[in-house]
Amino acid sequence: MGRMVIRINHAPRPSDGKAYEFYPPWSQGAGLLEPSLLKALEDVVGPDNMTTEPVELLCYARDASENFGKPDVIVWPRTTEQVSAVLKLANEYKVPVTPRGAGTCLSGGPVPAKGGILMVMTRMDRILDIDVANMLALVEPGVVWQDLNNALEPYGLFLPPDPASGAVCTIGGCIAEDAGGMRAVKYGTFRDWVQALEVVLPTGEVIWTGSRTRKCVSGYDLVHLFVGSEGTLGVITKALLRLFPKPKYALVMSAFAKDLRDAGRAVFYVLTRGLTPSAAEIMDKHTLRAVSEFTGAELPDCEAMLIFEFDGYTLSDVRARLREAKKLCEATNLKVRVAESEAEASEIWELRRAASPALARLRPSSIHEDVTVPVSKLPDMLERIGKISREFGMLIATFGHAGDGNLHPVILFDERDPEEARRARLAARELAKAALELGGTLTGEHGIGLSKAPFFTLEHSRTEVEVMRAIKKALDPNGIMNPGKIWEAGP
Ligand SMILES: Cc1cc2nc3c(=O)[nH]c(=O)nc-3n(C[C@H](O)[C@H](O)[C@H](O)COP(=O)(O)OP(=O)(O)OC[C@H]3O[C@@H](n4cnc5c(N)ncnc54)[C@H](O)[C@@H]3O)c2cc1C
């Protein structure tokens, strides 16, 4: 066959060219798929589950990051068989396919960088089974995180990793990004809760991998190869997820630090004493100022605010751990406020949830970083962020999951100013380098996607990248699955 029918428009984004020097070319959705392919796709999914309407294509050209790439056609499959048939066609015509859930990704993962077919999984949204005795749930990938947790509530069970986008993001997207959230410090990320998967490989073949049993050492662990693979190795069409009994009690306290290093130390002490907080969050002074203006809340003058949550099954245990943490924080010079009621606890969480929207009001553009360092290096990373902010003359506000060393420094700027945009990109690179120098990683939960691809080889050796390429080649010989991501867009 060998028909290459996608024309990729390599034009840079409109306002300038230079500012995007780290970034790959953007697909403009040339709309040149062969009519025979479009007809075949329509035969597979039906006319109601497919579109080439320019307005729709534009709406699906972005995720929640700064990236852009227009698909040529969008399909919404409803069954595994349809996913398989679409991938077989894509292979035959050698056309890129990008899977997408709710599009809340913060690194460009579901953005079709090279155009082609965008496969939106939101119509495969059934909860197929809740196995209470074995604490397992079998779901389709388009199930929304919150809907699953609502369905689990009557059984006293829950799926612990809790991305802040949970009200809209899908299980498929969470698995593909290995999403975390505030509770990752105690419960881990999605990786720890996926037990088996049905995956349609890029060739269209369907595999079921993993086991219904908790333990399984039967062959290579393919399940965890797909977790965090950002839609580049196949399309997840079913997931068997582990569940956990929902804790009965949760107590919350906030702690204010005059010195960033004290804040970092307090987190370290609470964790190393084995007090197992279910959340240990941080907001720096820039974030707090923005949150205070946004919500009207009066907050003490300080360098950082920590929020700790402790959950459990008996009140005495939860209280004892909170009391111990309070003592540790006070001994580290922090001023502590314990929430005395559920309403007070919700008010504290409202402040944390306001961080992103409050910062978004400060400047027209932002880069959301996701650097992660060993917890003992948290004070150093916070210091490095301050230094980079001063060096590049950029406002960088930081909040995040201090308990697992996962910080979200947000670089705030105006992309209409090419010079400022250039400095913002350079500051992002310096943040990446700082995290790596401290023994950390580029991303704790948002993935590499397009945004961090230019930095990928700072973290991974040539040999490691070659191993990844070999795996990709074995599963996706024609390179049709979400091309342009992870390392492909890098230098
Ligand atoms: C306000 C906000 C808060 C956020 N908070 C958090 C947070 O606390 N923690 C966190 O980890 N993330 C967070 N995120 C990032 C994002 O929400 C998560 O990564 C989420 O898991 C993405 O799910 P989605 O359904 O939107 O997937 P999408 O954004 O649509 O896709 C994400 C990736 O998954 C791939 N994909 C989607 N479905 C499939 C499938 N069925 N098979 C194979 N690949 C697939 C896509 O190709 C893409 O690479 C946040 C985002 C926003 C906007």
The ligand as a Gaussian input file, in Angstrom:
#p B3LYP/6-31G(d) Opt

LIG

0 1
 C       -7.276000      21.687000      36.635000
 C       -6.442000      20.451000      36.424000
 C       -5.991000      19.747000      37.522000
 C       -5.201000      18.602000      37.340000
 N       -4.790000      17.934000      38.448000
 C       -4.044000      16.836000      38.303000
 C       -3.593000      16.137000      39.476000
 O       -3.858000      16.512000      40.604000
 N       -2.844000      15.027000      39.264000
 C       -2.534000      14.571000      38.014000
 O       -1.866000      13.553000      37.906000
 N       -2.949000      15.219000      36.910000
 C       -3.692000      16.321000      37.022000
 N       -4.115000      16.992000      35.901000
 C       -3.729000      16.485000      34.565000
 C       -4.818000      15.573000      33.911000
 O       -6.076000      15.922000      34.379000
 C       -4.593000      14.123000      34.169000
 O       -3.395000      13.721000      33.534000
 C       -5.712000      13.189000      33.665000
 O       -5.380000      11.901000      34.036000
 C       -5.939000      13.216000      32.180000
 O       -7.154000      12.523000      31.885000
 P       -7.985000      12.856000      30.566000
 O       -9.161000      11.960000      30.506000
 O       -8.277000      14.301000      30.500000
 O       -6.945000      12.421000      29.451000
 P       -6.443000      13.246000      28.181000
 O       -5.913000      14.566000      28.622000
 O       -7.473000      13.259000      27.142000
 O       -5.250000      12.316000      27.692000
 C       -4.109000      12.146000      28.480000
 C       -3.170000      11.128000      27.800000
 O       -3.767000       9.851000      27.823000
 C       -3.845000       9.292000      26.513000
 N       -5.094000       8.526000      26.529000
 C       -6.334000       8.952000      26.848000
 N       -7.204000       7.924000      26.813000
 C       -6.491000       6.823000      26.457000
 C       -6.810000       5.452000      26.246000
 N       -8.050000       4.978000      26.410000
 N       -5.822000       4.600000      25.858000
 C       -4.551000       5.042000      25.702000
 N       -4.193000       6.325000      25.890000
 C       -5.153000       7.203000      26.276000
 C       -3.805000      10.480000      25.582000
 O       -3.276000      10.139000      24.323000
 C       -2.884000      11.425000      26.339000
 O       -1.540000      11.125000      26.055000
 C       -4.877000      18.157000      36.033000
 C       -5.349000      18.860000      34.935000
 C       -6.116000      20.006000      35.114000
 C       -6.594000      20.734000      33.906000

